[in-house]
Amino acid sequence: MQTQIRCPQCQAPVVADIHQVIDVGQNPELKRVLLGGHLNVAQCRSCGLASQLATPLLYHDPAHELFMVYVPMELNLPHTEREKLIGQLVKQAMDSLPAEQRRGYMLQPQNIISMQTFMEKVLETEGITPEMIARQRKQMELVQTLATADKEVTDILLKERANELDEAFISMVQSAIGSAEQAGQENMALKLINLRARLMRETPAGQQLEKRQQALHAFSRAAKKQGDHIQELLLEHILLNLDDEVVVAGLVNMAGQAVDYNFFSLLSETIDAEQAAGRGEKAEQLAELRQQLLDAQEEMRQESQQMLEQAGQTLRAILTAADPVAALREHIHEIDEPFMYLLAANIEEAQRRGHEEQAAALQELQNLIMHEAQQQMPPEVRLLNELIQADNEEEQRQLLRDNPELATADFLQIVRSVAGEVETSGQPELIRRVKGLVQLLEKQVD
């Protein structure tokens, strides 16, 4: 869902996406966002300040039977309200699952009292121990110290704590650079950039990271130069970096769709050639890589199939309901990208087959979903969408007259921020409409 807050630094209005139920079985991406520190973060478009929003969280990891709830203490909720809120989150999580996937442990969620404990439990499912977490905390403190230390202190710390200067530490320095730049702390950002350059030159981890980056850049340049049909090029670069699993994984990710039947044929031919030449160890490495890639593709295929099957069940439940609108609202939390993809595919197939009645019903459902999604947006966001989609300026003026409580200086600031963002969108018509809307609002608000 979306909410609007005021930036604590400049007081500008900020619209943020909020996730309160995190089911990594249904949406693994949310786990990566959470661990990356980007979940429920509102960033002000005016001053760049990023703020972590205090919001209740329910976390479900079915693979580890982890079902826990965290309600921030700063919300100061009375016990009865807190228990009611937890009950609502549990119900929302369970309702989003088919009956056969609901388990008894979900009836008694773990109550977590601190965000630190919450994150530690999530990290444990990744094999990260409390000792590893403590090390990471010490590394973060070291980054913060180095960000303000003079050269003499920096030299001493880098020498005394050399065992902590690994790739994770360099990654923390890079994140600190981004944070300093966003906050307009240019001197600190420059100091951290110089620190990162020194780490890349002088530490084993930095040298290894530099080597890996060079290997990936070499493939990227060659692939851009060659264009299509890069399967042979990919295999060539894999062979050059076969002993570094991280580089090989990076090459495969960069190649994307090039990891196809032709690539596997080339890889199999290479394995046979290495075996025939008596290089059994290398052939074994390549065979293991082939199996890993095939397993990964099969896992992705199964995940996609499972998501589409779930989307199909939801689609049928809505279409066969006596009241489709009520059914849609009941299943609204299941309307995701796979569902919309399946719905669009069904509309196209019904139209292709000439099943006009079926196509019309599916199209009506699509329109209902768009309407329901819009209704759940903050009023300012809904008004902005309507203004952008208006056919002419007079229609825009009428919308503003119909919503005088929203046509404020704060709303103008939101539209100005959007105008800045769409500048690089490559959509001339959208850019023209938003700029025109800014001009109209400036007259209206003034």
C-alpha positions as CSV (number, residue, x, y, z in Angstrom):
1,M,0.0,0.0,0.0
2,Q,1.0,3.6,-0.3
3,T,1.1,6.3,2.4
4,Q,2.1,10.0,2.5
5,I,4.3,11.5,5.1
6,R,6.2,14.8,5.6
7,C,9.9,14.8,5.2
8,P,11.4,15.4,8.7
9,Q,14.1,17.5,7.2
10,C,12.4,19.8,4.7
11,Q,8.7,19.1,5.4
12,A,8.0,18.3,1.8
13,P,5.2,15.7,1.2
14,V,6.6,12.2,0.4
15,V,4.6,9.3,-1.0
16,A,6.0,5.9,0.1
17,D,5.3,2.2,-0.6
18,I,4.6,0.3,2.6
19,H,4.9,-3.5,3.0
20,Q,3.6,-4.9,6.3
21,V,3.3,-8.6,5.3
22,I,6.5,-10.1,4.0
23,D,5.9,-13.7,2.7
24,V,9.1,-14.7,1.1
25,G,7.5,-17.9,-0.2
26,Q,5.3,-15.8,-2.4
27,N,7.6,-12.8,-3.0
28,P,11.3,-13.7,-2.4
29,E,12.3,-10.2,-3.7
30,L,10.9,-8.6,-0.5
31,K,13.5,-10.5,1.5
32,R,16.3,-9.1,-0.6
33,V,14.9,-5.6,-0.2
34,L,14.6,-6.1,3.6
35,L,18.1,-7.3,4.0
36,G,19.4,-4.5,1.8
37,G,17.8,-2.0,4.2
38,H,15.5,-0.6,1.5
39,L,12.1,-1.9,2.8
40,N,9.6,0.8,3.9
41,V,12.1,3.5,3.2
42,A,10.7,6.9,2.1
43,Q,13.1,9.1,0.2
44,C,12.3,12.8,-0.2
45,R,12.5,14.0,-3.8
46,S,13.2,17.5,-2.6
47,C,16.2,17.1,-0.3
48,G,17.1,13.5,-0.8
49,L,16.7,12.4,2.8
50,A,15.9,8.7,3.2
51,S,13.8,7.8,6.2
52,Q,13.0,4.3,7.6
53,L,9.3,4.2,8.4
54,A,8.2,2.7,11.7
55,T,5.5,0.2,10.7
56,P,4.3,-3.2,12.0
57,L,5.8,-6.2,10.1
58,L,4.8,-9.8,9.8
59,Y,7.4,-12.0,8.3
60,H,6.8,-15.5,6.9
61,D,9.4,-17.9,5.5
62,P,7.7,-21.2,4.9
63,A,10.9,-23.0,4.0
64,H,12.1,-22.4,7.6
65,E,8.7,-22.3,9.3
66,L,9.5,-18.8,10.5
67,F,6.4,-16.8,11.3
68,M,7.0,-13.7,13.4
69,V,5.5,-10.2,14.1
70,Y,7.3,-7.0,15.0
71,V,5.4,-4.0,16.3
72,P,7.7,-1.0,16.9
73,M,7.6,0.2,20.5
74,E,7.6,3.9,19.3
75,L,4.0,3.4,18.0
76,N,2.9,3.3,21.7
77,L,0.0,1.0,21.0
78,P,-2.2,-0.1,23.9
79,H,-2.1,-3.9,24.5
80,T,-5.6,-4.5,23.1
81,E,-4.9,-2.5,19.9
82,R,-1.5,-4.2,19.5
83,E,-3.1,-7.7,19.7
84,K,-5.9,-6.6,17.3
85,L,-3.3,-5.4,14.8
86,I,-1.3,-8.6,15.1
87,G,-4.5,-10.6,14.5
88,Q,-5.2,-8.6,11.4
89,L,-1.7,-9.2,10.0
90,V,-1.9,-12.9,10.7
91,K,-5.3,-13.1,9.0
92,Q,-4.0,-11.2,6.0
93,A,-1.0,-13.5,5.7
94,M,-3.1,-16.7,6.0
95,D,-5.8,-15.5,3.6
96,S,-3.2,-14.9,1.0
97,L,-2.3,-18.6,1.0
98,P,-4.3,-21.6,-0.4
99,A,-5.8,-23.7,2.3
100,E,-3.3,-26.5,1.7
101,Q,-0.3,-24.2,2.4
102,R,-1.6,-23.0,5.8
103,R,0.2,-24.5,8.8
104,G,-0.4,-24.8,12.5
105,Y,2.7,-22.7,13.4
106,M,1.0,-19.7,11.7
107,L,-1.6,-19.6,14.5
108,Q,1.1,-18.6,17.1
109,P,3.5,-16.0,15.5
110,Q,6.7,-15.2,17.4
111,N,6.4,-11.7,18.9
112,I,9.7,-9.8,18.3
113,I,10.4,-6.8,20.5
114,S,13.3,-5.2,18.6
115,M,14.1,-4.6,14.9
116,Q,17.7,-5.9,15.6
117,T,16.3,-9.3,16.8
118,F,13.9,-9.3,13.8
119,M,16.7,-8.9,11.3
120,E,19.0,-11.4,13.1
121,K,16.3,-14.1,12.8
122,V,15.9,-13.3,9.1
123,L,19.7,-13.4,8.6
124,E,19.9,-16.8,10.4
125,T,17.8,-18.3,7.5
126,E,20.6,-17.2,5.2
127,G,23.2,-19.0,7.3
128,I,24.4,-15.8,8.9
129,T,25.4,-16.5,12.6
130,P,25.3,-14.0,15.5
131,E,29.1,-14.0,15.3
132,M,28.9,-12.9,11.7
133,I,26.4,-10.2,12.6
134,A,28.7,-8.9,15.3
135,R,31.6,-8.7,12.9
136,Q,29.4,-6.8,10.4
137,R,28.4,-4.4,13.1
138,K,32.1,-3.8,14.0
139,Q,32.9,-3.2,10.3
140,M,30.1,-0.7,10.0
141,E,31.4,1.2,13.0
142,L,34.9,1.2,11.5
143,V,33.5,2.7,8.3
144,Q,31.8,5.5,10.3
145,T,35.1,6.2,12.1
146,L,37.2,6.3,9.0
147,A,34.7,8.6,7.4
148,T,35.8,11.4,9.8
149,A,39.3,10.3,10.8
150,D,42.5,12.1,9.7
151,K,45.2,10.4,7.7
152,E,47.3,9.4,10.6
153,V,44.4,7.7,12.4
154,T,43.3,6.1,9.1
155,D,46.7,4.6,8.5
156,I,46.8,3.1,12.0
157,L,43.2,1.7,11.8
158,L,43.7,0.1,8.4
159,K,46.9,-1.6,9.7
160,E,45.5,-2.7,13.0
161,R,42.2,-4.0,11.6
162,A,43.4,-5.4,8.3
163,N,41.6,-8.7,8.9
164,E,38.2,-6.9,8.7
165,L,39.0,-5.3,5.3
166,D,37.1,-7.8,3.2
167,E,34.7,-7.5,0.3
168,A,31.8,-6.9,2.7
169,F,33.7,-4.0,4.2
170,I,34.4,-2.5,0.8
171,S,30.7,-2.8,0.0
172,M,29.8,-0.9,3.2
173,V,32.2,1.9,2.1
174,Q,30.4,2.0,-1.2
175,S,27.0,2.3,0.5
176,A,28.4,5.0,2.7
177,I,29.5,6.9,-0.3
178,G,26.0,6.8,-1.8
179,S,24.5,8.0,1.5
180,A,26.9,10.8,1.9
181,E,26.2,12.0,-1.7
182,Q,22.5,11.9,-1.2
183,A,22.8,13.9,2.0
184,G,24.9,16.5,0.2
185,Q,28.0,15.7,2.3
186,E,30.5,16.2,-0.4
187,N,33.6,16.3,1.7
188,M,32.7,13.1,3.5
189,A,31.8,11.4,0.1
190,L,35.2,12.4,-1.3
191,K,37.0,11.1,1.7
192,L,35.2,7.8,1.4
193,I,35.8,7.6,-2.4
194,N,39.6,8.0,-1.7
195,L,39.3,5.3,1.0
196,R,37.7,2.9,-1.4
197,A,40.4,3.5,-4.0
198,R,43.0,2.8,-1.4
199,L,41.3,-0.4,-0.3
200,M,41.1,-1.5,-4.0
201,R,44.8,-1.0,-4.4
202,E,46.2,-2.2,-1.1
203,T,44.1,-5.0,0.2
204,P,43.8,-8.6,-1.1
205,A,40.0,-8.3,-1.1
206,G,40.2,-5.0,-3.1
207,Q,42.6,-6.5,-5.6
208,Q,40.5,-9.6,-6.1
209,L,37.4,-7.4,-6.5
210,E,39.2,-5.2,-9.1
211,K,40.3,-8.3,-11.0
212,R,36.7,-9.6,-11.1
213,Q,35.4,-6.2,-12.3
214,Q,37.9,-6.2,-15.1
215,A,36.9,-9.7,-16.2
216,L,33.2,-8.7,-16.3
217,H,34.0,-5.4,-18.1
218,A,36.0,-7.3,-20.7
219,F,33.1,-9.5,-21.5
220,S,30.6,-6.6,-21.5
221,R,32.8,-4.7,-24.0
222,A,33.2,-7.7,-26.2
223,A,29.5,-8.5,-26.1
224,K,28.5,-5.0,-27.1
225,K,30.9,-5.0,-30.0
226,Q,29.7,-8.4,-31.2
227,G,26.0,-7.8,-30.8
228,D,23.8,-10.9,-31.2
229,H,24.8,-14.6,-30.9
230,I,27.3,-14.3,-28.0
231,Q,27.1,-17.9,-26.9
232,E,30.7,-18.7,-28.1
233,L,32.0,-15.5,-26.6
234,L,30.3,-16.3,-23.3
235,L,31.9,-19.8,-23.2
236,E,35.3,-18.3,-24.1
237,H,35.1,-15.9,-21.1
238,I,33.9,-18.6,-18.8
239,L,36.9,-20.7,-19.7
240,L,39.2,-17.8,-18.9
241,N,37.7,-17.4,-15.5
242,L,36.7,-20.9,-14.6
243,D,38.4,-21.0,-11.3
244,D,36.5,-17.9,-10.0
245,E,32.9,-18.9,-9.3
246,V,31.8,-15.3,-8.6
247,V,33.0,-14.2,-12.1
248,V,31.4,-17.1,-13.8
249,A,28.1,-16.4,-12.1
250,G,28.4,-12.7,-13.1
251,L,29.1,-13.7,-16.7
252,V,26.1,-15.9,-16.8
253,N,23.9,-13.2,-15.3
254,M,25.1,-10.7,-17.9
255,A,24.5,-13.0,-20.8
256,G,20.9,-13.5,-19.8
257,Q,19.0,-15.2,-22.7
258,A,22.2,-16.3,-24.3
259,V,22.3,-19.2,-21.9
260,D,20.2,-21.2,-24.3
261,Y,20.2,-24.6,-26.1
262,N,23.0,-23.5,-28.4
263,F,25.2,-22.5,-25.4
264,F,24.6,-25.8,-23.7
265,S,25.5,-27.6,-26.9
266,L,28.8,-25.7,-27.1
267,L,29.5,-26.4,-23.5
268,S,28.8,-30.1,-23.9
269,E,31.1,-30.2,-26.9
270,T,33.8,-28.5,-24.9
271,I,33.4,-31.0,-22.0
272,D,33.8,-33.9,-24.5
273,A,36.9,-32.2,-26.0
274,E,38.5,-31.7,-22.6
275,Q,37.8,-35.2,-21.6
276,A,39.3,-36.6,-24.8
277,A,42.4,-34.4,-24.3
278,G,43.0,-36.0,-20.9
279,R,42.1,-32.9,-19.0
280,G,39.6,-34.6,-16.8
281,E,39.7,-32.1,-13.9
282,K,38.7,-29.2,-16.2
283,A,36.0,-31.4,-17.9
284,E,34.6,-32.2,-14.5
285,Q,34.5,-28.5,-13.6
286,L,32.6,-27.7,-16.7
287,A,30.2,-30.6,-16.2
288,E,29.5,-29.4,-12.7
289,L,28.9,-25.9,-14.1
290,R,26.5,-27.3,-16.7
291,Q,24.5,-29.1,-14.1
292,Q,24.3,-26.0,-11.9
293,L,23.0,-23.9,-14.8
294,L,20.5,-26.6,-15.7
295,D,19.3,-26.9,-12.1
296,A,18.9,-23.1,-11.8
297,Q,16.9,-23.0,-15.0
298,E,14.7,-25.8,-13.8
299,E,14.1,-24.1,-10.5
300,M,13.2,-20.9,-12.2
301,R,10.8,-22.8,-14.5
302,Q,9.1,-24.5,-11.5
303,E,8.8,-21.2,-9.6
304,S,7.3,-19.5,-12.7
305,Q,4.9,-22.4,-13.1
306,Q,3.9,-22.3,-9.5
307,M,3.2,-18.5,-9.6
308,L,1.1,-18.9,-12.8
309,E,-0.8,-21.8,-11.2
310,Q,-1.6,-19.6,-8.2
311,A,-2.5,-16.7,-10.4
312,G,-4.8,-19.1,-12.4
313,Q,-6.6,-20.2,-9.2
314,T,-7.1,-16.6,-8.1
315,L,-8.4,-15.7,-11.6
316,R,-10.9,-18.5,-11.6
317,A,-12.1,-17.7,-8.0
318,I,-12.9,-14.1,-9.1
319,L,-14.5,-14.9,-12.4
320,T,-16.8,-17.6,-11.0
321,A,-17.8,-15.6,-7.9
322,A,-21.4,-14.4,-7.6
323,D,-20.1,-10.9,-6.9
324,P,-16.8,-10.4,-8.8
325,V,-16.2,-7.0,-7.3
326,A,-16.4,-8.4,-3.7
327,A,-14.2,-11.4,-4.8
328,L,-11.7,-9.0,-6.2
329,R,-11.5,-7.1,-3.0
330,E,-11.1,-10.3,-1.1
331,H,-8.2,-11.4,-3.3
332,I,-6.7,-8.0,-3.9
333,H,-3.4,-8.9,-2.1
334,E,-2.9,-11.7,-4.6
335,I,-3.1,-9.4,-7.6
336,D,0.6,-9.3,-8.6
337,E,2.7,-9.2,-11.8
338,P,2.2,-12.9,-12.7
339,F,-1.6,-12.5,-12.2
340,M,-1.7,-9.4,-14.5
341,Y,0.4,-11.2,-17.1
342,L,-1.9,-14.2,-17.0
343,L,-5.0,-12.0,-17.3
344,A,-3.6,-10.1,-20.3
345,A,-2.6,-13.4,-22.0
346,N,-6.2,-14.7,-21.4
347,I,-7.7,-11.6,-22.9
348,E,-5.4,-11.8,-26.0
349,E,-6.2,-15.5,-26.4
350,A,-10.0,-15.0,-26.1
351,Q,-9.9,-12.2,-28.7
352,R,-7.8,-14.3,-31.0
353,R,-10.3,-17.2,-30.8
354,G,-13.2,-14.8,-31.3
355,H,-14.7,-15.5,-27.9
356,E,-16.1,-12.0,-27.5
357,E,-18.1,-12.6,-24.3
358,Q,-15.2,-14.2,-22.5
359,A,-12.8,-11.4,-23.7
360,A,-15.3,-8.7,-22.5
361,A,-15.6,-10.4,-19.0
362,L,-11.8,-10.5,-18.7
363,Q,-11.4,-6.9,-19.9
364,E,-14.0,-5.8,-17.3
365,L,-12.0,-7.6,-14.6
366,Q,-8.8,-5.8,-15.8
367,N,-10.7,-2.5,-15.6
368,L,-12.0,-3.3,-12.1
369,I,-8.4,-4.1,-10.9
370,M,-7.1,-0.8,-12.2
371,H,-10.0,1.1,-10.6
372,E,-9.5,-0.8,-7.3
373,A,-5.7,-0.1,-7.3
374,Q,-6.4,3.5,-8.0
375,Q,-8.9,3.7,-5.1
376,Q,-6.2,2.4,-2.7
377,M,-3.8,5.2,-3.7
378,P,-3.5,8.3,-1.6
379,P,-5.9,11.0,-2.8
380,E,-3.1,13.2,-4.1
381,V,-1.7,10.4,-6.2
382,R,-5.2,9.6,-7.6
383,L,-5.7,13.2,-8.5
384,L,-2.3,13.4,-10.2
385,N,-3.1,10.4,-12.3
386,E,-6.4,11.8,-13.3
387,L,-4.9,15.2,-14.2
388,I,-2.2,13.6,-16.4
389,Q,-4.8,11.5,-18.2
390,A,-7.2,14.4,-18.8
391,D,-7.9,15.2,-22.4
392,N,-7.4,18.9,-22.2
393,E,-6.7,21.8,-19.9
394,E,-10.3,22.6,-19.2
395,E,-10.9,19.1,-17.9
396,Q,-7.8,19.5,-15.7
397,R,-9.3,22.8,-14.3
398,Q,-12.5,21.1,-13.6
399,L,-10.7,18.3,-11.6
400,L,-8.9,21.0,-9.6
401,R,-12.2,22.8,-8.9
402,D,-13.8,19.4,-7.8
403,N,-10.8,18.8,-5.4
404,P,-10.0,22.2,-3.8
405,E,-8.7,20.6,-0.6
406,L,-6.0,18.9,-2.6
407,A,-4.9,21.8,-4.9
408,T,-2.4,23.1,-2.4
409,A,1.3,24.2,-2.3
410,D,2.1,20.7,-1.1
411,F,0.5,19.1,-4.1
412,L,2.3,21.5,-6.4
413,Q,5.6,20.4,-4.8
414,I,4.7,16.7,-5.5
415,V,4.0,17.5,-9.2
416,R,7.2,19.4,-9.5
417,S,9.1,16.4,-8.1
418,V,7.4,14.2,-10.6
419,A,8.2,16.6,-13.4
420,G,11.9,16.3,-12.5
421,E,11.7,12.5,-12.6
422,V,10.0,12.2,-15.9
423,E,12.6,14.4,-17.6
424,T,14.7,11.3,-18.3
425,S,11.8,9.0,-19.1
426,G,12.1,9.3,-22.8
427,Q,8.4,9.9,-23.1
428,P,7.9,13.4,-24.7
429,E,4.1,13.4,-24.4
430,L,4.3,12.6,-20.7
431,I,7.0,15.2,-20.1
432,R,4.8,17.8,-21.9
433,R,1.7,16.9,-19.9
434,V,3.4,17.1,-16.5
435,K,5.2,20.4,-17.3
436,G,1.9,21.9,-18.5
437,L,0.3,20.6,-15.2
438,V,3.0,22.4,-13.2
439,Q,2.3,25.6,-15.0
440,L,-1.4,25.3,-14.4
441,L,-1.0,24.5,-10.7
442,E,1.4,27.5,-10.2
443,K,-1.4,29.8,-11.4
444,Q,-4.0,27.9,-9.4
445,V,-2.1,27.8,-6.2
446,D,-0.8,31.3,-6.4
